[in-house]
Each structure stands twice: as structure tokens, then as C-alpha cells.
Amino acid sequence: MVMYNLNCYAPVGVGGNALTTIQIDPQVTRLTWSSTALGFNAAQIGILDPDLPEFGPLESPVEFRRNMHVVISRLGRICWEGRLTDWDDPGQQIHGFTAAGYGVVATTDDFYESGAADATSGVFLKQVLGLAAPLILPEPGALWSDPLVPITEASQRDKFPSEIIAFVSNIGGDGNLLWDFSVWEGQKARFLPRIAPESPDYEIYSADGGVQKHFSDVESAALVVVKYTTPITAVGPPQVGGVDSRHTASRAATALSSGVIKRKIIDGGTMDDAAAAQKAETWLAVHAEPLPAITVTRDGGRGLIVAGTQLECEPDEVRACTWATVDGEGPYFVIDVSFDSNQGGDTAGNRGQLVLHLGNPPPSLDTTLADMGIVLDAIARQLSPATGAPL
């Protein structure tokens, strides 16, 4: 029988031993959690049916506290961790509670006001975390990469760290790639480009069932305009900044290969010129091809095949920010994962439902070379790469 441990601690930063340890039987207690591109996301713990006496209340955590640190583990392996956010009753009849990962809650505890220096986006984000989200600890070395986009401190004032994280991640950087910020065990944060590894983490096959593929061409475009306002860096007179601007970027090959010329306009808000230019290039790179949205559901306590092994991992081991092939295609980025220990029962009585959503990584080198080939072919035939009209 699969059993989980629920450990509750004093809030992070306060320290101390576990307030309580509860062993959870998924047959009696519903246990769900999820992860996204931000790392650990949300977890819910509660009894299945409060009206039935055999499903009595959860054992009340000793010294139950606001903001307590919650850890879900199995066989000594951490499955999920985060902070208490909501509960049914803080007394002796607790029927369940909800917690959220630190990449979600600790990045909205405070807002960034001032104190950081102008820097490239990866360095600037570290400064912001130290000033407004000190519980988050950037990983050292290769697990924290700098997109190298210049950021002016004035453009990010009075924002929550979560807003700044979204800003620098979506702008992307070196190689016109998106960047992913994620927080895992020990509140340690990674900041890495969304680039497919040489070998994926998992292999998924439609023959196993539970795979739905969808493709959308709505957002693809050959030209994008980013509207933005430069930050005010001096009030003057004369005032420096505060100018409404536009940056345009285009990909001629995308227009020719799709057969339809589509243009998009994006409101970038307040940002620097360099950030606007990079946002346009990253957006075009990500939307050069139709975007796949793949949903994978595994019932009966099944996990995924670990790439290159033919062996299935446990479903509670699978996380977001990993990569998987689907029927040999991809690899695709795992955008989010949810696990419900009580759902997804099979005919043998096994329980546990794993649901994944996979998306599209930025174009690979092969896609870039293919686009270049389309442009060169058009020029050789004396046609415009952008419109297909005779030159």
C-alpha cells in the first residue's frame, strides 16, 4: 500500500523541529499537488468525506501555525513542499488545508521598491530576490543562467518579484529563448533557458492511452510590434524617459512558409529599449511554428517511462520543467504536472492519477536552418521572401 508522510514545521526562517508528522493513507485522505514552470505550485490535503465516521478529521497538527512549512514525502523522497495558505478549521477538527509553493507565495510577500543597480536580467533578478523575496535562494553555478538583457532599475520599481520574474522570463535572451524560473526543495531557485536537452527525461506513447494532441496556429506571425514606454530615469527638467515607443521585428521565412502574412502587436508596458527588442525577437522565435498543446493522463498509479530505460518511474516523481518525447517526436517541455493520490482508479483497484500538459519549445537549430533554406530558395527564384511576389 502506498503511504505518504505529511510533515509540518514552523515557518521558514523561524526554524525548529517538525510540529507534527502525519502518515497519510490515500484510501482515506485525499492528497493532491502540482508543479508548474514556477516549481512547486499547490497542494491540498483533506479527508474524502467529512460526513462518514470512518473518514474522521485529520489529526490536528501540534502547534498549528500560520505560514507553517509543509512537506509531503514518500520513502524519504520529497514529493512537494510549500507554505500553508488556507485551512478548513484551525481547531481540533481540521478537515483539510491548502498550501502553495514558495515560487508562488514568497514572490508576493513584498514588492520591490528600490535598491538594486542597473544590470543584465539574470543579475538584476538576483538583486530583487535578495531585497524583496529573501526566502528564495538562487542556485549557484550552472543552475542559474543570465539571459544578458540590460535592465534599468527604474523600469521595475513598485512591482512584486513575481511580476519581475514573469517580465524577464518572457523577454528571454541569448539565442531568443524563453527563460524559466522555478523553486524546488529548500526554496532554491533555478533560472534557465528553455532549451531541449540532448536526451529527454521521459518517453510517452499514444499506444499507452491517455494522450491528446492539439495544435494551434492562431498566434503565429511573421511580424510583431512591441509598444512600450521607456522608464523615467530622471524627472528633470528635462525629463529623461517616459517616451512612448515601438519596436518591430519580423521573420520573412515564417511568412513565406505559412502562406499567410500575419502581424501581431503587443503591449510591453514600461521597459527599456533593449528589453523591447529582445521581447520581440523571443516572441517571434517561440511563435514561428504552430504551438502544440499535449495532455497526458496516467491512471492506476502509473508514471512515465524514463527515457532510455523502458522502466516506469513513480507518478509522484514527475515534475514540471522536464522534457518528454511523444511518439518519438519532440522533445516537448513539461509545462505543468498534477498528481491526485486518490483519483484514477483502475480495474485492479490501483489509485493515483497523473496529468501533464506539454508545450512547444523555441525553434531548434534545425528549424532555423530550414527557415534560412526557404529564404535562400525564394531569392534564387527571384521572389520576395516576405510576400512571395516577384522581385
Sine and cosine of phi, psi and omega as CSV:
sin_phi,cos_phi,sin_psi,cos_psi,sin_omega,cos_omega
0.00,0.00,0.73,-0.69,0.01,-1.00
-0.98,0.22,0.80,-0.60,0.03,-1.00
-0.78,-0.63,0.53,-0.85,0.03,-1.00
-0.84,-0.54,0.43,-0.90,0.09,-1.00
-0.96,-0.29,0.73,-0.68,0.09,-1.00
-0.94,-0.35,0.92,-0.39,0.02,-1.00
-0.94,-0.33,0.77,-0.64,0.01,-1.00
-0.90,-0.44,0.77,-0.64,-0.07,-1.00
-0.84,-0.54,0.20,-0.98,0.18,-0.98
-0.87,0.49,0.36,-0.93,-0.01,-1.00
-0.81,0.59,0.56,-0.83,0.05,-1.00
-0.84,0.54,0.73,-0.68,-0.06,-1.00
0.98,-0.20,-0.39,0.92,0.04,-1.00
-1.00,0.03,-0.65,0.76,0.05,-1.00
0.99,0.11,0.03,-1.00,0.01,-1.00
0.91,-0.41,0.21,-0.98,0.02,-1.00
-0.96,0.26,0.14,-0.99,0.00,-1.00
-0.87,0.50,0.69,-0.73,0.07,-1.00
-0.95,0.32,-0.58,0.82,0.03,-1.00
-0.28,-0.96,0.38,-0.92,0.10,-0.99
-0.76,-0.65,0.83,-0.56,-0.04,-1.00
-0.86,-0.51,0.74,-0.67,0.11,-0.99
-1.00,0.00,0.79,-0.62,-0.10,-1.00
-0.95,-0.31,0.81,-0.59,0.12,-0.99
-0.99,-0.17,0.93,-0.38,-0.04,-1.00
-0.87,0.50,-0.29,0.96,0.05,-1.00
-0.94,0.33,-0.36,0.93,-0.07,-1.00
-0.91,-0.41,-0.63,0.78,-0.07,-1.00
-0.92,-0.38,0.77,-0.64,0.03,-1.00
-0.99,0.14,0.75,-0.67,-0.07,-1.00
-0.71,-0.70,0.89,-0.46,0.01,-1.00
-0.73,-0.68,0.51,-0.86,0.14,-0.99
-0.42,-0.91,0.23,-0.97,-0.03,-1.00
-0.55,-0.84,0.30,-0.96,0.13,-0.99
-0.68,-0.74,0.49,-0.87,0.01,-1.00
-0.72,-0.69,-0.19,-0.98,0.05,-1.00
-0.91,0.41,-0.15,0.99,0.09,-1.00
-1.00,-0.04,0.00,1.00,-0.05,-1.00
0.98,-0.20,-0.55,-0.83,0.05,-1.00
-0.86,0.51,0.73,-0.68,-0.10,-0.99
-0.96,-0.29,-1.00,0.08,-0.06,-1.00
-0.73,-0.68,0.46,-0.89,0.07,-1.00
-0.66,-0.75,0.58,-0.81,0.06,-1.00
-0.75,-0.66,0.73,-0.69,0.02,-1.00
-0.79,-0.61,0.79,-0.61,0.01,-1.00
-0.17,-0.99,0.36,-0.93,0.02,-1.00
-0.95,0.30,0.43,-0.90,-0.10,-1.00
-0.96,0.29,-0.64,0.77,-0.05,-1.00
-0.57,-0.82,0.99,-0.15,-0.05,-1.00
-0.88,0.47,-0.29,0.96,-0.06,-1.00
-1.00,0.09,-0.20,0.98,-0.02,-1.00
-0.99,-0.17,0.77,-0.64,-0.07,-1.00
-0.88,0.47,-0.51,0.86,-0.02,-1.00
-0.95,0.32,-0.26,0.96,0.09,-1.00
-0.96,-0.28,0.90,0.44,-0.07,-1.00
-0.92,0.39,0.07,-1.00,-0.05,-1.00
-0.90,0.43,0.41,-0.91,0.11,-0.99
-0.87,0.49,0.52,-0.85,0.12,-0.99
-0.87,0.50,0.81,-0.59,-0.06,-1.00
-0.92,0.39,0.82,-0.57,0.03,-1.00
-0.86,0.51,0.67,-0.74,0.05,-1.00
-0.90,0.44,0.69,-0.72,0.00,-1.00
0.77,0.64,0.75,0.66,0.01,-1.00
-0.79,0.61,0.82,-0.57,-0.10,-1.00
-0.76,-0.65,0.49,-0.87,0.16,-0.99
-0.90,0.44,0.55,-0.83,0.06,-1.00
0.89,0.46,0.32,0.95,-0.02,-1.00
-0.90,0.43,0.47,-0.88,-0.02,-1.00
-1.00,0.09,0.80,-0.60,-0.08,-1.00
-0.90,-0.44,0.76,-0.65,0.01,-1.00
-0.78,-0.63,0.79,-0.61,0.10,-1.00
-0.95,-0.31,0.79,-0.61,-0.05,-1.00
-0.65,-0.76,0.27,-0.96,0.06,-1.00
-0.53,-0.85,0.82,-0.58,0.02,-1.00
0.81,0.59,0.63,0.77,0.04,-1.00
0.98,0.17,0.02,1.00,-0.01,-1.00
-0.96,-0.27,0.78,-0.62,0.02,-1.00
-0.95,0.30,0.81,-0.58,0.05,-1.00
-1.00,-0.09,-0.56,0.83,-0.08,-1.00
-0.28,-0.96,0.52,-0.85,0.14,-0.99
-0.51,-0.86,0.46,-0.89,-0.01,-1.00
-0.02,-1.00,-0.33,-0.94,-0.08,-1.00
-0.87,-0.49,0.66,-0.75,0.07,-1.00
-0.86,0.51,0.73,-0.69,0.02,-1.00
-0.83,-0.56,-0.61,0.79,-0.05,-1.00
-0.61,-0.79,0.46,-0.89,0.05,-1.00
-0.46,-0.89,0.37,-0.93,-0.04,-1.00
-0.98,0.22,-0.65,0.76,-0.06,-1.00
-0.30,-0.95,0.86,-0.51,-0.03,-1.00
-0.98,0.18,0.14,0.99,0.01,-1.00
-1.00,-0.02,-0.58,-0.81,-0.08,-1.00
-1.00,0.04,-0.04,1.00,-0.05,-1.00
-0.88,-0.47,0.78,0.62,-0.01,-1.00
-0.94,0.35,0.85,-0.52,0.02,-1.00
-0.98,-0.18,-0.01,1.00,0.04,-1.00
0.44,-0.90,0.28,-0.96,0.08,-1.00
-0.45,-0.90,0.21,-0.98,-0.03,-1.00
-0.84,-0.54,0.62,-0.79,0.07,-1.00
-0.74,-0.67,0.34,-0.94,-0.01,-1.00
-0.75,-0.66,0.54,-0.84,0.01,-1.00
-0.92,0.40,0.39,-0.92,-0.09,-1.00
-0.94,0.33,-0.40,0.91,0.10,-1.00
-0.92,0.39,-0.31,0.95,0.03,-1.00
-0.99,-0.10,-0.80,0.60,-0.15,-0.99
-1.00,0.07,-0.63,0.77,-0.07,-1.00
-0.97,0.26,-0.21,0.98,0.04,-1.00
-1.00,-0.05,0.08,1.00,0.08,-1.00
-0.80,-0.60,0.21,0.98,0.04,-1.00
-0.93,0.36,-0.56,0.83,-0.07,-1.00
-0.56,-0.83,0.27,-0.96,0.06,-1.00
-0.93,-0.37,0.45,-0.89,0.05,-1.00
-0.99,0.17,0.80,-0.60,-0.04,-1.00
-0.94,-0.33,-0.79,0.61,0.01,-1.00
-0.15,-0.99,0.10,-1.00,0.09,-1.00
0.89,-0.46,-0.34,0.94,0.01,-1.00
-1.00,0.08,0.35,-0.94,0.06,-1.00
-0.98,-0.21,0.43,-0.90,0.13,-0.99
-0.83,0.56,0.68,-0.73,-0.05,-1.00
-0.27,-0.96,0.10,-0.99,0.14,-0.99
-0.94,0.34,0.36,-0.93,-0.22,-0.98
-0.85,0.53,-0.63,0.77,0.00,-1.00
-0.93,0.36,-0.64,0.77,0.03,-1.00
-0.94,0.34,-0.66,0.75,-0.01,-1.00
-0.89,0.46,-0.67,0.74,-0.01,-1.00
-0.89,0.45,-0.63,0.78,0.06,-1.00
-0.86,0.51,-0.67,0.74,0.01,-1.00
-0.88,0.47,-0.69,0.72,-0.02,-1.00
-0.89,0.46,-0.68,0.73,0.02,-1.00
-0.88,0.47,-0.67,0.74,0.01,-1.00
-0.90,0.44,-0.52,0.85,-0.04,-1.00
-1.00,0.02,-0.60,0.80,-0.14,-0.99
-0.85,-0.53,-0.14,0.99,0.04,-1.00
-0.59,-0.81,0.89,0.47,-0.13,-0.99
-0.92,0.39,-0.25,0.97,0.05,-1.00
-0.95,0.32,-0.36,0.93,-0.01,-1.00
-1.00,0.05,0.78,-0.62,-0.07,-1.00
-0.91,-0.42,0.96,-0.29,0.03,-1.00
-0.85,0.52,0.71,-0.71,0.04,-1.00
-0.92,0.39,0.53,-0.85,0.05,-1.00
-0.99,0.12,0.22,-0.98,0.17,-0.99
0.90,0.44,-0.68,-0.73,-0.17,-0.99
-0.95,0.32,-0.20,0.98,-0.01,-1.00
-1.00,0.10,-0.03,1.00,0.11,-0.99
-0.76,-0.65,0.93,-0.38,-0.08,-1.00
-0.90,-0.43,0.58,-0.82,-0.05,-1.00
-0.99,-0.15,0.84,-0.54,0.06,-1.00
-0.92,0.38,-0.28,0.96,0.10,-0.99
0.94,0.35,0.49,0.87,0.08,-1.00
-0.99,-0.13,0.82,-0.57,0.00,-1.00
-0.89,0.45,0.74,-0.67,0.03,-1.00
-0.84,-0.55,0.79,-0.61,0.10,-1.00
-1.00,0.05,0.79,-0.62,-0.06,-1.00
-0.81,0.58,-0.60,0.80,-0.05,-1.00
-0.90,0.44,-0.40,0.92,-0.04,-1.00
-0.97,0.23,-0.20,0.98,-0.11,-0.99
-0.86,-0.51,0.21,0.98,-0.01,-1.00
-0.93,0.36,0.49,-0.87,0.06,-1.00
0.86,0.51,0.62,0.78,0.08,-1.00
-0.83,-0.55,0.52,-0.86,0.14,-0.99
-0.94,0.34,0.50,-0.87,0.10,-1.00
-0.80,0.60,-0.58,0.82,0.02,-1.00
-0.86,0.51,-0.60,0.80,0.03,-1.00
-0.93,0.36,-0.65,0.76,0.00,-1.00
-0.93,0.37,-0.61,0.79,0.06,-1.00
-0.86,0.50,-0.74,0.67,0.01,-1.00
-0.88,0.47,-0.63,0.78,-0.02,-1.00
-0.88,0.47,-0.81,0.58,-0.07,-1.00
-0.95,0.31,-0.49,0.87,0.02,-1.00
-0.93,0.36,-0.68,0.73,-0.06,-1.00
-0.98,0.22,-0.46,0.89,0.13,-0.99
-0.90,0.44,-0.61,0.79,-0.02,-1.00
0.96,0.27,-0.52,-0.85,-0.01,-1.00
0.11,-0.99,-0.70,-0.71,-0.11,-0.99
-0.70,0.72,0.84,-0.54,-0.02,-1.00
1.00,0.10,0.13,0.99,-0.04,-1.00
0.84,0.54,0.65,0.76,0.00,-1.00
-0.97,-0.24,0.50,-0.87,0.22,-0.98
-0.95,0.32,0.39,-0.92,0.08,-1.00
-0.88,-0.48,0.60,-0.80,-0.01,-1.00
-0.90,-0.44,0.79,-0.61,0.06,-1.00
-0.97,-0.24,0.83,-0.56,-0.04,-1.00
-0.62,-0.79,0.60,-0.80,-0.03,-1.00
-0.88,-0.47,0.80,-0.60,-0.07,-1.00
-0.83,-0.55,-0.57,-0.82,-0.07,-1.00
-0.83,0.56,0.61,-0.79,0.05,-1.00
0.93,0.36,0.32,0.95,-0.02,-1.00
0.86,0.51,0.46,0.89,-0.01,-1.00
-1.00,0.02,0.76,-0.65,-0.10,-0.99
-0.96,-0.27,0.63,-0.78,0.11,-0.99
-0.92,-0.40,0.53,-0.85,0.05,-1.00
-0.65,-0.76,0.98,-0.21,-0.20,-0.98
-0.71,-0.71,0.50,-0.86,0.06,-1.00
-0.94,0.35,0.58,-0.81,0.01,-1.00
-0.99,0.12,0.99,0.13,0.00,-1.00
-0.80,-0.60,0.73,-0.68,-0.09,-1.00
-0.91,0.41,0.68,-0.74,0.05,-1.00
-0.97,0.25,0.22,-0.98,0.04,-1.00
-0.89,0.46,-0.59,0.81,0.04,-1.00
-0.83,-0.56,0.73,-0.68,0.00,-1.00
-0.96,0.29,0.17,-0.99,0.06,-1.00
-0.99,0.11,-0.57,0.82,-0.12,-0.99
-0.68,-0.74,0.36,-0.93,0.11,-0.99
-0.85,-0.52,0.77,-0.64,-0.02,-1.00
-0.83,-0.55,0.66,-0.75,-0.02,-1.00
-0.77,-0.64,0.72,-0.70,0.01,-1.00
-0.88,0.47,-0.46,0.89,-0.01,-1.00
-0.89,0.46,-0.38,0.93,0.04,-1.00
-0.98,0.17,-0.13,0.99,0.02,-1.00
1.00,0.09,0.26,-0.97,0.08,-1.00
0.97,0.25,0.37,0.93,0.00,-1.00
-0.90,-0.43,0.82,-0.57,0.06,-1.00
-0.85,-0.53,0.80,-0.60,-0.01,-1.00
-0.92,-0.39,0.70,-0.71,0.03,-1.00
-0.65,-0.76,0.65,-0.76,0.02,-1.00
-0.81,-0.59,0.64,-0.77,-0.01,-1.00
-0.78,-0.62,0.73,-0.68,0.03,-1.00
-0.94,-0.35,0.22,0.98,-0.10,-0.99
-0.90,0.43,-0.66,0.75,-0.13,-0.99
-1.00,-0.02,-0.09,1.00,-0.01,-1.00
-0.92,0.39,0.54,-0.84,-0.02,-1.00
-0.37,-0.93,0.39,-0.92,0.05,-1.00
-0.99,-0.16,-0.25,0.97,-0.01,-1.00
-0.57,-0.82,0.66,-0.75,0.03,-1.00
-0.71,-0.70,0.67,-0.74,0.07,-1.00
-0.91,-0.41,0.82,-0.57,0.08,-1.00
-0.98,-0.19,0.90,-0.44,0.11,-0.99
-1.00,0.00,0.70,-0.71,-0.04,-1.00
-0.38,-0.92,0.23,-0.97,0.06,-1.00
-0.86,-0.50,0.79,-0.62,0.00,-1.00
-0.94,0.35,0.56,-0.83,-0.03,-1.00
-0.94,0.35,0.52,-0.85,0.07,-1.00
-0.99,0.13,0.92,-0.40,-0.02,-1.00
-0.98,-0.20,-0.20,0.98,0.09,-1.00
-0.42,-0.91,0.69,-0.73,-0.07,-1.00
-1.00,0.09,-0.22,0.97,0.12,-0.99
0.99,0.16,-0.35,-0.94,0.07,1.00
-0.98,0.17,0.53,-0.85,-0.10,0.99
-0.99,0.16,0.41,-0.91,0.05,-1.00
-0.95,0.32,0.66,-0.75,0.05,-1.00
-0.95,-0.32,0.86,-0.51,-0.02,-1.00
0.99,-0.10,-0.17,-0.99,-0.04,-1.00
0.96,0.26,0.39,0.92,-0.05,-1.00
-0.99,-0.15,0.75,-0.66,0.08,-1.00
-0.97,0.26,0.80,-0.60,-0.09,-1.00
-0.70,-0.72,0.16,-0.99,0.04,-1.00
-0.65,-0.76,0.60,-0.80,0.13,-0.99
-0.78,-0.63,0.76,-0.65,-0.05,-1.00
-0.91,-0.41,0.70,-0.71,0.10,-1.00
-0.70,-0.71,0.51,-0.86,-0.04,-1.00
-0.59,-0.81,0.38,-0.92,0.08,-1.00
-0.76,-0.66,0.98,-0.18,-0.06,-1.00
-0.87,0.49,-0.61,0.80,-0.05,-1.00
-0.89,0.45,-0.58,0.82,0.01,-1.00
-0.89,0.45,-0.66,0.75,0.00,-1.00
-0.90,0.44,-0.69,0.73,-0.07,-1.00
-0.94,0.35,-0.66,0.75,-0.07,-1.00
-0.95,0.31,-0.49,0.87,-0.04,-1.00
-1.00,0.08,-0.36,0.93,0.00,-1.00
0.99,0.12,-0.14,0.99,0.00,-1.00
-0.74,-0.67,0.75,-0.66,0.04,-1.00
-1.00,0.01,0.91,-0.41,0.02,-1.00
-0.88,-0.47,0.64,-0.77,0.02,-1.00
-0.85,-0.53,0.56,-0.83,0.01,-1.00
-0.80,-0.61,0.50,-0.87,0.11,-0.99
-0.81,-0.59,0.72,-0.69,-0.10,-1.00
-0.83,-0.56,0.69,-0.72,0.08,-1.00
-1.00,0.01,0.94,-0.35,-0.05,-1.00
-1.00,0.01,-0.14,0.99,-0.04,-1.00
0.94,0.34,-0.58,-0.81,0.02,-1.00
-1.00,0.02,0.84,-0.54,0.02,-1.00
-0.34,-0.94,0.28,-0.96,0.03,-1.00
-0.98,0.19,0.30,-0.95,0.02,-1.00
-0.85,0.52,-0.70,0.72,-0.03,-1.00
-0.90,0.43,-0.62,0.78,0.01,-1.00
-0.92,0.39,-0.64,0.77,0.02,-1.00
-0.90,0.45,-0.67,0.74,0.01,-1.00
-0.89,0.45,-0.67,0.74,-0.01,-1.00
-0.94,0.34,-0.61,0.79,0.02,-1.00
-0.86,0.51,-0.67,0.74,0.00,-1.00
-0.90,0.44,-0.70,0.71,-0.03,-1.00
-0.92,0.40,-0.66,0.75,0.01,-1.00
-0.91,0.41,-0.67,0.74,-0.01,-1.00
-0.87,0.49,-0.71,0.71,0.00,-1.00
-0.90,0.44,-0.66,0.76,-0.01,-1.00
-0.90,0.44,-0.69,0.73,-0.03,-1.00
-0.93,0.37,-0.56,0.83,-0.09,-1.00
-0.98,-0.22,0.36,0.93,0.00,-1.00
-0.93,0.36,-0.46,0.89,-0.03,-1.00
-0.83,-0.56,0.32,-0.95,0.09,-1.00
-0.82,0.58,0.65,-0.76,-0.06,-1.00
-1.00,0.00,0.84,-0.54,0.08,-1.00
-0.99,0.13,0.56,-0.83,0.12,-0.99
-0.76,-0.65,0.97,-0.25,-0.12,-0.99
-0.93,-0.36,0.78,-0.62,0.04,-1.00
-0.93,-0.37,0.76,-0.65,0.01,-1.00
-0.83,-0.56,0.79,-0.62,0.02,-1.00
-0.85,-0.53,0.78,-0.62,0.05,-1.00
-0.84,-0.54,0.86,-0.50,0.01,-1.00
-0.97,-0.24,0.09,-1.00,0.08,-1.00
0.94,0.35,0.42,0.91,0.01,-1.00
0.96,0.28,0.36,0.93,-0.02,-1.00
-1.00,0.03,0.56,-0.83,0.07,-1.00
-0.97,-0.25,-0.58,-0.82,0.01,-1.00
-0.86,-0.51,0.41,-0.91,0.05,-1.00
-0.96,0.29,0.82,-0.57,0.07,-1.00
-0.95,0.31,0.80,-0.60,-0.11,-0.99
-0.81,0.59,0.76,-0.65,0.08,-1.00
0.99,0.17,0.11,0.99,-0.07,-1.00
-0.85,-0.53,-0.40,0.92,-0.12,-0.99
0.91,0.41,0.20,0.98,0.01,-1.00
-0.95,-0.31,0.61,-0.79,0.02,-1.00
-1.00,-0.01,0.70,-0.71,0.13,-0.99
-0.99,0.13,0.19,-0.98,0.09,-1.00
-0.95,0.33,0.56,-0.83,-0.03,-1.00
-0.89,0.46,-0.49,0.87,-0.03,-1.00
-0.98,0.18,0.04,1.00,0.07,-1.00
-1.00,-0.03,-0.32,0.95,-0.13,-0.99
-0.98,0.21,0.73,-0.68,-0.01,-1.00
-0.76,-0.65,0.27,-0.96,0.15,-0.99
-0.94,0.34,0.11,-0.99,-0.01,-1.00
0.91,0.41,0.39,0.92,0.13,-0.99
-0.92,-0.38,-0.07,-1.00,-0.07,-1.00
-0.73,-0.68,0.60,-0.80,-0.01,-1.00
-0.60,-0.80,0.60,-0.80,0.18,-0.98
-1.00,0.01,0.49,-0.87,0.05,-1.00
-0.81,-0.58,0.92,-0.40,-0.06,-1.00
0.82,0.58,0.61,0.79,0.04,-1.00
0.99,0.15,-0.05,1.00,-0.01,-1.00
-0.98,-0.18,0.40,-0.92,-0.01,-1.00
0.92,-0.39,-0.59,-0.81,0.12,0.99
-0.97,0.24,0.41,-0.91,0.02,-1.00
-0.95,-0.32,0.56,-0.83,0.01,-1.00
-0.97,0.23,0.73,-0.68,0.04,-1.00
-1.00,0.10,0.95,-0.30,-0.10,-0.99
-0.97,0.22,-0.71,0.70,0.04,-1.00
-0.46,-0.89,0.40,-0.92,-0.04,-1.00
-0.66,-0.75,0.68,-0.73,0.14,-0.99
-0.77,-0.64,0.56,-0.83,0.01,-1.00
-0.73,-0.68,0.76,-0.65,0.04,-1.00
-0.83,-0.55,0.92,-0.39,-0.11,-0.99
-0.93,0.36,-0.28,0.96,-0.09,-1.00
-0.96,-0.29,-0.32,0.95,-0.05,-1.00
-1.00,0.02,0.08,-1.00,0.10,-0.99
0.94,0.35,0.61,0.79,0.03,-1.00
-0.92,0.39,0.58,-0.82,0.06,-1.00
-0.95,-0.32,-0.04,-1.00,-0.07,-1.00
-0.91,0.41,-0.36,0.93,0.01,-1.00
-1.00,0.04,-0.01,1.00,0.01,-1.00
1.00,0.02,0.09,1.00,0.05,-1.00
-0.97,0.23,0.64,-0.76,-0.01,-1.00
-0.85,-0.53,0.31,-0.95,0.00,-1.00
0.81,-0.58,0.91,-0.43,-0.03,-1.00
-0.88,-0.47,0.80,-0.61,0.03,-1.00
-0.93,-0.38,0.78,-0.62,0.02,-1.00
-0.79,-0.62,0.77,-0.63,0.01,-1.00
-0.83,-0.56,0.54,-0.84,0.18,-0.98
-0.86,-0.51,0.82,-0.58,-0.03,-1.00
-0.92,-0.40,0.60,-0.80,-0.03,-1.00
-0.81,-0.58,-0.28,-0.96,-0.14,-0.99
-0.97,-0.23,0.80,-0.60,0.11,-0.99
-0.97,0.24,0.25,-0.97,0.13,-0.99
-0.85,0.53,0.37,-0.93,-0.03,-1.00
-0.82,0.58,0.62,-0.79,0.05,-1.00
-0.99,0.14,0.07,-1.00,0.05,-1.00
-0.87,0.49,-0.59,0.81,0.01,-1.00
-0.88,0.48,-0.65,0.76,0.02,-1.00
-0.90,0.43,-0.67,0.74,0.01,-1.00
-0.88,0.47,-0.70,0.72,0.02,-1.00
-0.90,0.43,-0.60,0.80,0.03,-1.00
-0.90,0.43,-0.67,0.74,0.04,-1.00
-0.88,0.47,-0.67,0.74,0.03,-1.00
-0.88,0.48,-0.63,0.78,0.02,-1.00
-0.89,0.46,-0.63,0.78,0.03,-1.00
-0.89,0.45,-0.69,0.72,0.01,-1.00
-0.89,0.46,-0.75,0.67,-0.03,-1.00
-0.89,0.46,-0.61,0.79,0.02,-1.00
-0.90,0.43,-0.65,0.76,0.00,-1.00
-0.90,0.44,-0.69,0.72,0.00,-1.00
-0.90,0.43,-0.63,0.77,0.02,-1.00
-0.88,0.47,-0.52,0.85,0.03,-1.00
-1.00,-0.04,0.21,0.98,0.04,-1.00
0.85,0.53,0.69,0.72,0.07,-1.00
-0.88,-0.48,0.48,-0.88,0.05,-1.00
-0.95,0.31,0.81,-0.59,0.04,-1.00
-0.88,0.48,-0.46,0.89,-0.06,-1.00
-0.99,0.15,-0.62,0.78,-0.12,-0.99
-0.87,-0.49,-0.31,0.95,-0.06,-1.00
0.99,0.13,0.01,1.00,0.00,-1.00
-0.97,0.22,0.45,-0.89,0.04,-1.00
-0.84,0.54,0.63,-0.78,0.04,-1.00
-0.98,0.19,0.00,0.00,0.00,0.00
